[in-house]
Amino acid sequence: MRTIGHWIDGEPVDGTSGQYGPVYDPATGEQPSRVALASTEEVDRAVAAAKRAYRTWKDVSLAKRTAILFRYRELLDAHRDEIAELITAEHGKVHSDALGEVARGMEIVELACGIPEKLKGELSTQVSTRVDVASIRRPLGVVAGITPFNFPAMVPMWMFPLAIACGNTFVLKPSEKDPSASRRLAELAAEAGLPAGVLNVVNGDKVAVDRLLEHPDVAAVSFVGSTPIAKYIQTKAVEHGKRVQALGGAKNHMLVLPDADLDHAADNAINAAYGSAGERCMAISVVVAVGGIGDELVKRIAERAAKLRIGPGNDPASEMGPLITAEHRDKVASYVHGAREQGAEVVVDGTGYTVEGHEKGFFIGVSLLDKVTPEMDAYRDEIFGPVLCVVRAETYDEAIELINASPWGNGTAVFTRDGGAARRFQMEVEAGMVGVNVPIPVPVGYHSFGGWKDSLFGDHHIYGNDGVHFYTRGQVVTTRWPDPADSGGINLGFPGNH
């Protein structure tokens, strides 16, 4: 059985803890690999390597840093198919979706290549006689990233390229469910010329996570995952004096107004709900149909759902692959069964779905639930699977009240032809990312990604300008070059501007 180890100080490390986790092929249900789970000593080794590397990396010129990042971007482009294949093999998503993930991650590498512009400071001259004041951004030191299974390449690339471009060194703890893509990213960074210790990868479980949160040499922690774990990450990291950005879960709503193009809305509901088998924090999991359009909209979504091709991610004919584990598949199915028991109408039931020749794979079909109410578990919980709930609302006001009552505020969308209604929705909805006729409003790399309420814990969103600010701290330098003819003398008064 293949063992996936760590990447510490520029070298592969097999792991010494003796603890391993299974890595499955979700399409077959087989376990071709295992991942070494780091001990606290191995985490300490990675942090120590990053700390040593920081001593010199922080002083490397911006020109040299960006030259490495430009080479890294070219290597990622050359190996994008290989990285996508690793994602499909361990996560299960279809190859085209995996390629899209790599491409979106590369956007942040491209942003990091322009870091000299982002790190420009400010200078005020002659604020007082012969006194100048400059504001600059300085790196933090060793920073860590804890990333989820659903985007094993993209989310790490949302973090470490900007962090290292700003002069920090990085310790990445990827999901133990699909670790190979992150390990490959580190290998390619070394090939691009990134010095040993600047980027380290330690695989692990709660032992590794807790050690990173407690370690006195880790200055900041970035996290993407579920809301309960995000709360835990923030609490424990802050307790140990660290800067934190912890992105949590979501229950993204798509509001469809009566004037919307229903075919366009139905297409986008399918794409946003069932893409990547619903294992996206930006997936649409609730459609709110306003007025009398509900029956027709549900009919059109159901017609499209019945035609989706579900199969192994490496089959070019597949549009949706399996879920990450058998346990998660069964949990997703339980929400469909529970919704029926709680009074929802199960228009499309994807539970019990199998793929011929892959009967042991972690497959589930798509499900569509109509007439869902806020009291039902399928509405209240983040299912993280291919289950779409439809809620009916008589008016826009009722719909916006429903959306804003959600404890999450990650992303949302409105489908309408009315510009005034769209603008009103944008100004009234309580969510960090808003789409107008765009169901998954993930911003481009030079903006920032992040939600509100229980979807984000911390002051900064991820990547974009917020990412640069998160991975740096401000420093203000006041300078006076005295005139030899003016000794200044003794003055114990409060400094003033003269």
C-alpha positions as CSV (number, residue, x, y, z in Angstrom):
1,M,0.0,0.0,0.0
2,R,1.3,3.5,-0.9
3,T,2.1,5.7,2.0
4,I,1.8,9.5,1.7
5,G,4.2,11.3,4.0
6,H,5.1,14.8,4.9
7,W,7.2,17.5,3.3
8,I,9.5,19.1,5.8
9,D,12.5,21.4,5.2
10,G,12.5,20.7,1.5
11,E,12.5,16.9,1.8
12,P,9.9,14.1,1.9
13,V,9.4,12.6,5.3
14,D,7.8,9.2,5.7
15,G,6.5,9.8,9.2
16,T,7.6,8.4,12.5
17,S,4.4,8.4,14.7
18,G,3.3,5.0,13.5
19,Q,-0.2,6.4,13.1
20,Y,-1.9,6.3,9.6
21,G,-5.2,7.2,8.1
22,P,-6.9,5.6,5.2
23,V,-7.0,7.3,1.8
24,Y,-9.8,5.9,-0.4
25,D,-10.6,6.0,-4.1
26,P,-14.2,7.2,-3.7
27,A,-15.2,5.8,-7.1
28,T,-14.3,2.2,-6.2
29,G,-14.5,2.2,-2.4
30,E,-11.0,0.7,-2.3
31,Q,-8.1,2.0,-0.2
32,P,-5.0,2.3,-2.4
33,S,-3.1,4.5,0.0
34,R,-2.6,5.5,3.6
35,V,-1.4,8.8,5.0
36,A,1.1,9.3,7.8
37,L,-0.4,11.2,10.7
38,A,2.0,13.6,12.3
39,S,3.0,13.5,15.9
40,T,3.5,16.6,17.9
41,E,7.3,16.1,17.4
42,E,6.9,16.1,13.6
43,V,4.8,19.2,13.7
44,D,7.5,20.8,15.9
45,R,10.1,19.7,13.3
46,A,8.1,21.5,10.5
47,V,7.7,24.6,12.5
48,A,11.4,24.7,13.4
49,A,12.3,24.3,9.8
50,A,10.0,27.2,8.9
51,K,11.4,29.3,11.7
52,R,15.0,28.7,10.4
53,A,14.0,29.5,6.9
54,Y,12.2,32.7,8.0
55,R,15.5,34.3,9.2
56,T,16.7,34.6,5.6
57,W,13.5,34.4,3.6
58,K,12.1,37.6,5.1
59,D,15.1,39.5,3.7
60,V,14.9,38.1,0.2
61,S,14.2,40.8,-2.2
62,L,10.7,41.1,-3.7
63,A,12.3,40.6,-7.2
64,K,13.7,37.2,-6.2
65,R,10.5,36.1,-4.4
66,T,8.4,37.0,-7.4
67,A,10.8,35.3,-9.8
68,I,10.3,32.0,-7.9
69,L,6.5,32.5,-7.9
70,F,6.5,33.2,-11.7
71,R,8.4,29.9,-12.2
72,Y,6.0,28.2,-9.8
73,R,3.1,29.4,-11.8
74,E,4.6,28.0,-15.0
75,L,5.1,24.6,-13.4
76,L,1.6,24.5,-12.1
77,D,0.3,25.2,-15.6
78,A,2.5,22.4,-17.0
79,H,1.3,20.0,-14.3
80,R,-2.3,21.0,-14.1
81,D,-3.6,17.7,-15.5
82,E,-1.5,15.7,-13.2
83,I,-2.7,17.7,-10.1
84,A,-6.3,17.3,-11.3
85,E,-5.8,13.6,-11.6
86,L,-4.6,13.4,-8.0
87,I,-7.7,15.3,-6.9
88,T,-10.0,13.1,-8.8
89,A,-8.3,9.9,-7.5
90,E,-8.7,10.9,-3.8
91,H,-11.7,13.3,-3.7
92,G,-13.8,11.9,-6.5
93,K,-14.8,15.0,-8.4
94,V,-14.8,14.9,-12.2
95,H,-11.7,15.8,-14.0
96,S,-13.1,19.0,-15.5
97,D,-14.1,20.2,-12.1
98,A,-10.7,19.4,-10.7
99,L,-9.0,21.3,-13.5
100,G,-11.2,24.3,-12.6
101,E,-10.1,24.0,-9.0
102,V,-6.4,24.2,-10.1
103,A,-7.1,27.1,-12.3
104,R,-8.8,29.1,-9.5
105,G,-5.8,28.3,-7.2
106,M,-3.4,29.6,-9.8
107,E,-5.2,32.9,-9.8
108,I,-3.8,33.5,-6.3
109,V,-0.3,32.5,-7.4
110,E,-0.7,35.1,-10.2
111,L,-1.8,37.7,-7.5
112,A,1.2,36.8,-5.4
113,C,3.4,37.4,-8.4
114,G,2.3,41.0,-8.2
115,I,3.1,41.4,-4.5
116,P,5.5,44.4,-5.0
117,E,2.4,46.5,-5.8
118,K,0.5,45.1,-2.9
119,L,3.3,45.8,-0.4
120,K,3.9,49.4,-1.4
121,G,3.9,51.6,1.7
122,E,3.1,55.3,2.3
123,L,5.4,58.2,2.9
124,S,4.7,61.6,4.2
125,T,7.5,64.1,4.1
126,Q,8.1,67.2,6.2
127,V,5.3,66.3,8.7
128,S,7.4,68.4,11.1
129,T,10.7,70.2,10.5
130,R,13.0,67.7,8.8
131,V,10.7,64.8,9.9
132,D,9.3,62.2,7.5
133,V,6.9,59.4,8.4
134,A,6.6,56.1,6.5
135,S,4.0,53.3,6.9
136,I,5.2,49.9,5.7
137,R,4.0,46.2,5.9
138,R,6.2,43.6,7.6
139,P,5.8,39.8,7.6
140,L,4.5,37.9,10.7
141,G,7.0,35.0,10.7
142,V,5.8,31.4,10.7
143,V,2.2,31.0,9.7
144,A,0.0,27.9,9.3
145,G,-2.9,26.8,7.1
146,I,-5.5,24.1,7.9
147,T,-7.4,23.2,4.8
148,P,-10.5,21.0,3.9
149,F,-11.0,17.9,1.8
150,N,-13.3,19.5,-0.8
151,F,-10.6,21.7,-2.5
152,P,-7.3,20.0,-1.8
153,A,-5.4,22.2,-4.2
154,M,-7.3,25.4,-4.5
155,V,-7.7,26.3,-0.8
156,P,-4.0,25.7,0.1
157,M,-3.2,28.0,-2.9
158,W,-5.5,30.6,-1.5
159,M,-3.2,30.7,1.5
160,F,0.5,29.9,1.1
161,P,1.4,31.8,-2.2
162,L,0.4,35.1,-0.6
163,A,1.9,34.3,2.7
164,I,5.3,33.4,1.3
165,A,5.2,36.3,-1.1
166,C,4.8,38.7,1.9
167,G,7.9,37.2,3.4
168,N,6.5,34.6,5.8
169,T,7.2,30.9,5.9
170,F,4.4,28.4,5.9
171,V,3.3,25.1,7.5
172,L,0.3,23.5,5.7
173,K,-1.9,20.8,7.3
174,P,-4.1,19.6,4.5
175,S,-7.1,17.2,4.9
176,E,-6.0,13.7,5.7
177,K,-8.7,12.4,3.3
178,D,-7.0,13.6,0.1
179,P,-3.5,14.7,0.8
180,S,-1.6,14.0,-2.4
181,A,-2.4,17.2,-4.2
182,S,-1.0,19.4,-1.4
183,R,2.1,17.3,-1.2
184,R,2.6,17.7,-5.0
185,L,2.1,21.5,-4.7
186,A,5.0,21.6,-2.3
187,E,7.3,19.5,-4.5
188,L,6.6,21.8,-7.4
189,A,7.4,24.8,-5.3
190,A,10.7,23.4,-4.4
191,E,11.4,22.7,-8.1
192,A,10.6,26.3,-8.8
193,G,13.4,27.3,-6.5
194,L,11.6,28.0,-3.2
195,P,14.2,27.5,-0.4
196,A,13.9,24.6,2.0
197,G,11.7,25.3,5.0
198,V,9.7,28.1,3.4
199,L,6.8,25.7,2.6
200,N,6.2,22.6,4.7
201,V,3.4,20.1,4.6
202,V,2.4,17.9,7.6
203,N,-0.4,15.5,7.3
204,G,-2.4,14.7,10.4
205,D,-5.6,14.8,12.5
206,K,-6.5,16.7,15.6
207,V,-3.1,16.0,17.2
208,A,-1.4,18.0,14.4
209,V,-4.1,20.7,14.4
210,D,-3.9,21.3,18.2
211,R,-0.1,21.5,18.1
212,L,-0.2,24.1,15.4
213,L,-2.7,26.1,17.4
214,E,-0.6,25.9,20.6
215,H,2.8,26.3,19.1
216,P,4.5,29.5,20.4
217,D,6.4,30.0,17.1
218,V,3.3,30.0,14.9
219,A,2.1,33.6,14.5
220,A,-1.1,33.1,12.6
221,V,-3.5,30.4,11.4
222,S,-5.8,30.3,8.4
223,F,-8.6,27.7,8.3
224,V,-11.4,26.7,5.9
225,G,-13.9,24.1,7.1
226,S,-17.1,23.6,9.0
227,T,-18.5,26.2,11.4
228,P,-18.1,24.1,14.6
229,I,-14.4,23.5,13.8
230,A,-13.9,27.2,12.7
231,K,-15.2,28.3,16.1
232,Y,-12.8,25.9,17.8
233,I,-9.9,27.0,15.7
234,Q,-10.5,30.7,16.5
235,T,-11.0,30.1,20.2
236,K,-7.9,28.0,20.7
237,A,-5.7,30.0,18.5
238,V,-6.6,33.3,20.1
239,E,-6.1,31.8,23.5
240,H,-2.5,31.2,22.4
241,G,-2.1,34.7,21.1
242,K,-2.4,34.1,17.3
243,R,-4.0,36.0,14.5
244,V,-6.8,33.9,13.0
245,Q,-8.9,33.8,9.9
246,A,-11.3,30.9,10.1
247,L,-13.9,30.4,7.4
248,G,-16.8,28.2,8.4
249,G,-19.8,26.6,6.8
250,A,-22.7,27.8,4.8
251,K,-26.3,27.4,3.8
252,N,-26.4,29.4,0.6
253,H,-29.8,30.6,-0.7
254,M,-30.7,31.4,-4.3
255,L,-33.7,33.8,-4.5
256,V,-35.7,33.5,-7.7
257,L,-38.1,36.4,-8.3
258,P,-41.3,36.0,-10.5
259,D,-39.8,37.9,-13.4
260,A,-36.7,35.7,-13.7
261,D,-36.0,33.5,-16.7
262,L,-37.0,30.1,-15.3
263,D,-34.9,28.1,-17.7
264,H,-31.8,30.1,-16.8
265,A,-32.6,29.8,-13.1
266,A,-33.2,26.1,-13.3
267,D,-29.9,25.5,-15.2
268,N,-28.0,27.5,-12.6
269,A,-29.7,25.8,-9.7
270,I,-28.6,22.4,-11.1
271,N,-25.0,23.6,-11.6
272,A,-24.7,25.3,-8.2
273,A,-26.4,22.6,-6.2
274,Y,-25.0,19.4,-7.7
275,G,-21.6,20.4,-9.0
276,S,-18.8,18.5,-7.2
277,A,-21.6,16.5,-5.6
278,G,-22.6,19.5,-3.5
279,E,-19.3,19.3,-1.5
280,R,-18.7,23.0,-1.9
281,C,-19.1,25.7,0.8
282,M,-20.4,27.9,-2.0
283,A,-22.9,25.4,-3.3
284,I,-26.5,26.5,-3.5
285,S,-28.5,24.3,-1.1
286,V,-31.7,26.3,-0.9
287,V,-33.8,27.8,-3.7
288,V,-36.4,30.4,-2.5
289,A,-39.2,30.6,-5.1
290,V,-41.2,33.8,-4.8
291,G,-44.8,34.1,-5.8
292,G,-46.5,31.6,-8.0
293,I,-43.4,30.3,-9.9
294,G,-42.6,27.5,-7.5
295,D,-44.3,24.6,-9.2
296,E,-42.9,25.4,-12.7
297,L,-39.4,26.1,-11.3
298,V,-39.4,22.7,-9.4
299,K,-40.6,20.9,-12.5
300,R,-37.8,22.4,-14.7
301,I,-35.1,21.6,-12.1
302,A,-36.4,18.0,-11.7
303,E,-36.4,17.5,-15.5
304,R,-32.7,18.5,-15.6
305,A,-31.8,16.5,-12.5
306,A,-33.0,13.3,-14.1
307,K,-30.6,13.7,-17.0
308,L,-27.4,14.2,-15.0
309,R,-24.7,11.6,-15.7
310,I,-23.2,10.3,-12.4
311,G,-20.1,8.1,-12.5
312,P,-16.3,7.9,-11.8
313,G,-14.6,11.3,-11.9
314,N,-12.0,10.0,-14.5
315,D,-14.8,9.0,-16.9
316,P,-15.2,12.0,-19.4
317,A,-18.9,11.2,-19.6
318,S,-19.5,11.8,-15.9
319,E,-20.9,15.1,-14.8
320,M,-20.9,14.3,-11.1
321,G,-18.7,11.9,-9.1
322,P,-19.0,10.2,-5.7
323,L,-18.9,11.6,-2.2
324,I,-15.7,11.6,-0.2
325,T,-16.5,8.6,2.2
326,A,-19.2,6.0,2.7
327,E,-20.0,7.5,6.1
328,H,-20.6,10.9,4.5
329,R,-22.8,9.4,1.8
330,D,-25.0,7.7,4.4
331,K,-25.3,10.9,6.4
332,V,-26.4,12.8,3.3
333,A,-29.0,10.1,2.5
334,S,-30.3,10.4,6.0
335,Y,-31.3,14.0,5.4
336,V,-33.4,13.0,2.4
337,H,-35.2,10.3,4.4
338,G,-35.6,12.7,7.4
339,A,-37.1,15.4,5.2
340,R,-39.8,13.1,3.9
341,E,-40.6,12.1,7.5
342,Q,-40.8,15.8,8.5
343,G,-43.3,16.7,5.7
344,A,-41.2,17.7,2.7
345,E,-42.0,16.5,-0.8
346,V,-39.2,14.4,-2.2
347,V,-39.4,15.2,-5.9
348,V,-36.2,13.4,-6.8
349,D,-34.7,10.8,-4.5
350,G,-31.0,10.0,-5.1
351,T,-30.5,7.8,-2.2
352,G,-29.6,4.2,-2.9
353,Y,-28.0,5.1,-6.2
354,T,-25.3,2.8,-7.6
355,V,-23.0,2.9,-10.6
356,E,-22.6,-0.3,-12.6
357,G,-19.2,-1.7,-12.1
358,H,-18.6,0.6,-9.1
359,E,-21.1,-0.8,-6.7
360,K,-18.7,-0.3,-3.7
361,G,-18.1,3.3,-4.6
362,F,-19.4,6.1,-2.5
363,F,-22.0,7.2,-5.0
364,I,-25.3,8.9,-4.3
365,G,-27.8,10.4,-6.8
366,V,-29.1,14.0,-6.7
367,S,-32.1,14.8,-4.5
368,L,-34.6,17.6,-4.8
369,L,-36.8,18.4,-1.9
370,D,-39.8,20.7,-2.3
371,K,-42.0,22.6,0.2
372,V,-39.2,22.6,2.8
373,T,-39.7,24.7,5.9
374,P,-37.1,26.3,8.2
375,E,-37.9,23.8,11.0
376,M,-36.7,20.8,9.0
377,D,-33.3,19.3,9.5
378,A,-32.6,19.4,5.8
379,Y,-33.0,23.2,6.0
380,R,-31.3,23.8,9.3
381,D,-28.1,21.8,8.8
382,E,-25.3,22.1,6.3
383,I,-25.7,18.8,4.4
384,F,-22.7,19.2,2.1
385,G,-24.0,16.8,-0.5
386,P,-26.2,16.8,-3.7
387,V,-29.5,17.8,-2.0
388,L,-31.4,20.9,-3.1
389,C,-34.2,22.3,-0.9
390,V,-36.9,24.5,-2.4
391,V,-38.7,26.9,0.0
392,R,-41.8,28.8,-1.1
393,A,-42.2,32.5,-0.2
394,E,-45.2,34.7,-1.1
395,T,-43.3,38.0,-1.3
396,Y,-39.8,39.4,-1.6
397,D,-39.9,40.7,1.9
398,E,-40.8,37.3,3.3
399,A,-37.9,35.8,1.3
400,I,-35.3,38.3,2.4
401,E,-36.4,37.8,6.0
402,L,-36.0,34.1,5.6
403,I,-32.5,34.4,4.2
404,N,-31.3,36.9,6.7
405,A,-32.5,34.7,9.6
406,S,-30.0,32.0,8.7
407,P,-27.0,31.8,11.1
408,W,-24.7,31.6,8.1
409,G,-23.9,34.4,5.7
410,N,-21.4,33.0,3.2
411,G,-22.9,33.4,-0.3
412,T,-26.2,34.1,-1.8
413,A,-27.7,34.9,-5.2
414,V,-30.8,36.6,-6.8
415,F,-32.2,35.7,-10.2
416,T,-34.2,38.5,-11.7
417,R,-34.5,40.8,-14.8
418,D,-35.2,43.8,-12.5
419,G,-32.2,45.9,-11.8
420,G,-33.9,47.8,-9.0
421,A,-34.8,44.5,-7.3
422,A,-31.3,43.2,-7.7
423,R,-29.8,46.3,-6.2
424,R,-32.2,46.2,-3.3
425,F,-31.3,42.6,-2.6
426,Q,-27.6,43.4,-2.7
427,M,-28.1,46.2,-0.1
428,E,-30.4,44.2,2.2
429,V,-29.1,40.7,2.2
430,E,-26.8,39.7,5.0
431,A,-24.0,37.7,3.3
432,G,-20.4,38.3,2.4
433,M,-20.7,37.3,-1.3
434,V,-23.6,38.2,-3.5
435,G,-24.4,37.1,-7.0
436,V,-26.9,38.7,-9.4
437,N,-27.9,36.0,-11.9
438,V,-24.6,34.3,-10.8
439,P,-25.3,31.4,-8.5
440,I,-21.8,30.8,-7.1
441,P,-20.3,34.3,-6.6
442,V,-16.7,33.3,-5.8
443,P,-14.7,36.4,-6.4
444,V,-11.7,36.6,-8.7
445,G,-8.3,36.5,-7.0
446,Y,-7.8,40.3,-6.8
447,H,-10.9,40.6,-4.6
448,S,-11.4,38.8,-1.3
449,F,-13.4,35.7,-0.4
450,G,-15.3,35.5,2.9
451,G,-18.7,35.4,4.5
452,W,-20.5,37.0,7.4
453,K,-22.0,35.7,10.6
454,D,-21.2,32.0,11.4
455,S,-19.4,31.7,8.0
456,L,-16.3,33.7,9.1
457,F,-14.4,34.0,12.4
458,G,-11.8,36.7,12.4
459,D,-11.4,40.1,10.9
460,H,-10.0,39.3,7.5
461,H,-11.4,37.5,4.5
462,I,-9.1,35.2,2.5
463,Y,-6.8,36.2,-0.5
464,G,-7.0,39.6,-2.2
465,N,-6.1,42.7,-0.2
466,D,-7.5,41.1,2.9
467,G,-5.1,38.2,2.5
468,V,-2.1,40.6,2.2
469,H,-3.2,42.4,5.3
470,F,-3.7,39.2,7.2
471,Y,-0.2,37.9,6.4
472,T,1.5,41.2,7.3
473,R,1.5,43.8,10.1
474,G,1.9,47.5,9.9
475,Q,4.9,49.4,11.0
476,V,5.3,53.2,11.1
477,V,8.8,54.7,10.9
478,T,9.4,58.3,11.9
479,T,12.7,59.8,10.7
480,R,14.5,63.0,11.4
481,W,18.0,63.9,10.0
482,P,19.1,66.8,12.2
483,D,20.7,69.9,10.8
484,P,24.3,70.2,12.3
485,A,23.6,73.9,12.8
486,D,20.6,73.1,15.0
487,S,21.3,71.0,18.1
488,G,17.6,71.1,19.1
489,G,18.3,71.4,22.8
490,I,16.3,69.8,25.7
491,N,12.5,69.8,25.5
492,L,10.4,67.6,27.8
493,G,7.1,68.7,26.2
494,F,4.8,66.4,24.2
495,P,6.2,66.0,20.7
496,G,4.4,68.3,18.3
497,N,4.4,69.2,14.6
498,H,6.4,72.4,14.1
